[in-house]
Amino acid sequence: MLTVGGALASRRDGGAGELGVQQAQERAHVRLVLRAVVGVVGRRRRPSGRAPGAHQGLEADEVDGLFEPLAQFGDSLGFAVAVEEIPGDAHGYCEPAAKRIAVEAVSAEFSANAQVKTEVHELAHALVRCERAEEDPELSYAEEEVVVECVAYTVCSTLGLDTGGFSVPYLASWGEGGEIERYAALIDRLASRLEDAALAVDAPEVEEELAAA
């Protein structure tokens, strides 16, 4: 999540209470579009030993070894990645002006898998700015949130994490689904960069950890 004037922005809905019919329909549409687009844009490789469909949830700690390689990737972009206690509902944020990313510390309520997923989301915010191509679209705040969460969903899928239970309602709160198709090429490019960082050849212990999971 980006900071706006030093404060964390809020989503389109509060995420509380029962879903109305319209919200349920929006989430169903987002789920279908997300699955279709992610299937097309690629995750053309996957960690050795991890078969398609062999996914872990966000409540576990299977990919805790990925946090540091991803933090080093953030450093290469000029963004410092810190672990800190974050008040409120947010578990991470990106401050582009300060070139700083913060992620919640692992706890009984916030697993290592969830921490890595959040780190990927915030690094995608950094990539939107650091590696902007001439043909990239100008994104509104809400559109950027859709793009970076799609990146997080895609990368985590490659790493063997199922984030759909969080990503689908999050995406539905920021958009209607059309943004996913519209920005599929951008999503794919950013996701590929983060996949390469997470599965870098100079971090063989990560591959071994994923293969053994």
N, C-alpha and C positions, 0 to 999 in steps of 0.2 A: 504494500500500500504506500502511496506517495504522501508526503506531508505537504500541506497547503498553508503557507504563512506560519509554519511552525506547529501546526495542529494536524492531526490525522483526519482525513475526510471521511464522511459517512456514506454508506451505500444507499441505493434508491429505496430499499425497504429495510426495516429495522431487524428483520430476521426473527421476530418473536411472534408467538401466537400461532393459531392454526392457519394453514394456507387457504386462501380463498380459491375459488374455481379458476379465476384468471391467472393467479400465481402458479397454480398446479399445471395449467396448460402451458405457461411460459417455460416452466422447468422441463416439462416433457419435450417441448420443442427444442430447447437448448441441448438436452441430452442426445437427441437424435442427430442434430447438426454436428455436435461435438464429436460424436463417434464416427460419423461419416467423413468429416474433414480430417480428423487425426488419422484415420485409416488411409486417406489419400495422400496427405502431405508426407507421410513417410515415417517413421521409425523403422528404418531399413536395416538396422542392426540392433542386437540386443546382447546383454552380457552373456558370456559363455555359461552354459549350464542352466540358464533360465529360459524355460520354454514359454511360448505365448500362452497367456492365461494363468501363469503361475505368479499371481500377484499377492502382495502383502498389504494389509491395511495400514492406516496412519497411526494406529494405536501401538504399534510394535517398534522395535529398535534395530531392524536388520541392516539398515544402511547408515548407521551412525558414522562409519568410516569415511563417508563421502563429504562430511561437513568441511573438513580442513582443505581438501583439494579444491572445493568450490570457493572457499574463502580466499585461497591463493589466486584463483581466477579473478575474483573481485579485486584483489591487489593489482593484478596485471592491467585492470581497467582504470586503476586509480581510485577505486572505492574501498575504503576500510570496512571490514565486516566485524561487528562486535556482538557479543552475547550479553544481554542485559535484561533486567526485569522491566517489562513494558506494562504500564497501567491500562486498564480498560479491556476491551474485547480483542484488540489487535494483537497479533503475535509477532509482527515484524513491520518495519517501515524503511523506506529509502528516502534520503535527503540529497537530491541531486546537487544542490548548491554547495553543500558541505562535503559532497562525495563520500557519503557515509551510509552504511546499511546496518540496522540493528535487528537482531532476532532474539526471541524469548529463549531463556535457558531451559534445558530439559528438566522436567519435573514429573511427578506422578500424574499430573493432568496434561502434560505436553511431552509427547514421546520424541525420541530421536528421529524417527521417520517424519513426523510432523515438522520438526525443526528443519530438516533438509528440504522438505517441500516448500516451506516458507522462505528459506534461503534462496531457492531457485526462483520463486516468484519475485523476490526483491532484486535479485541479480538481473532478471529480465527487464525490470524498470531501468537499471543502469545501462543495459545493452541498447535499449531503445534510444538512449541519448549518445552513448559513446560510439556506436557503430551505425549511425544513421546513414542510409544510402540516399542518393539523389532522388530515386524513384519512390522512396518510402512516403506513405500518406501522412498528412498532419492529423494527429490523433487528439480527440477531446480527452478529458480526464477519464470519463466513463469508458471510452473506446480503448484507451491504454490499459485500463484494468482488465477488460475482456481479453486483450491480446496477451498480457503477461500471465494471466491465469490459464489461458489455453497453452501457453508455453510450459507452465508448470505441470499441467495435466499431461502433456505430451512427453516431457522429459521423464516425469515420474513413471509413466507407463513403460517407457523403455527400461527404466531401472527396476521394474517389477513392483511398483507401488500403485495401488488402486486409490486414487484421490477423488473418484466420482462423487462420493457422498458429500464432500465439501465443495468440490469445484462446480458441480451443476447448480446448486442453489446460489452460490456466489456469482456465477456468470449470469444467472437469471436476474439477480438483483441489480446488475449493471447494464444489461442489454437485453435484446430480444432474440438473439441468435444469428441475425443476418451479418453481424460484424465478424463472426467466426469465418464464414465463407469469404467475405470481402477481403479479409486480411490473412488468408491462409498462407500465402507465400512468405509474408513477414514472420508469421508464427513459426513456419518451418525453418527459416534461416536462423532465427534466434534460438530455437530449440536445438538445432544441430550444434551451435556453438557451445551451449551448456552441456549437451551430451558429451562432446569431445572433452570438455573440462572434467566432467565427472568420471569419465572412463579413460583418462589419460594414460598413456603407456608408462609414464614415470610414476604411476601409483598402482603397481601390480597387486598390492595388498587389497585394494578395493575390488579388483576383478576376482581375486580369490575368495573374498568375503561374500560377494554376490553369487559366485558359483556354488559355494557351500550352503547357501541359505535354502 
